[in-house]
Amino acid sequence: MNHSGDIDRARVVLFGRRPDTGAEQQGTGSGEPRGQVLTTNVGLRIPVGLTFDDWERAGRQLSRIVNSSSWWLGDWLVYGKHHYTDRYQRGIRTAGLQYQTLRNYAWVSRRFELHRRRAALTFQHHAELASLATEEQDAWLDRAEQMRWSTKQLRHALRLAREDETGRGEAAEPTRQLAVPGNRLQWWHKAAELSGIAFEQWVLATLDSAAERALEEVVAEQQDVSG
């Protein structure tokens, strides 16, 4: 079966260099302009002879899209859950999206209103800080932006700060350990990795989501009874 028609209909220009002269760009032999990278449902169409500078620009554009899409999907789910409480899960199924991943995105999106998000930092930077209080989030975002930290560097700085607080003997609630079978712990780590967020943040997001869902069910039952 020939699927080329479906691919062609999905083409979008990811990056296109304007011609240096007034003349039209020469074709690549495949019917596509030189220097133009196109997206399709199954990959990229990259012209022969693409310069390094153009290839690099396309990579930066892809990176921005990947980072932005996490925010987009999170905001999309938050809106749907707020406006279409009885139907938004059907929309998720129709779109073919993974609900748990979307819930993680939505959790981070709720924790950072649009005006508080830093364009210079990735979605993952914000996910690392989502469980903190608002003032702490802003302070760490400032540091990460000023120091140009990667997500890994931010995570490391957070860990050092927590260890330093513990070392100064600040009062803290007693730690309660939960016995977890090793195979289940590995399963959770894998889920966090596939979700693209740190394990600790994934645990918090998952527990928050479960608590939110349970509370919603309780409220719905109470409303049914009172109705």
Disulfide bonds with the S-S distance in Angstrom:
none
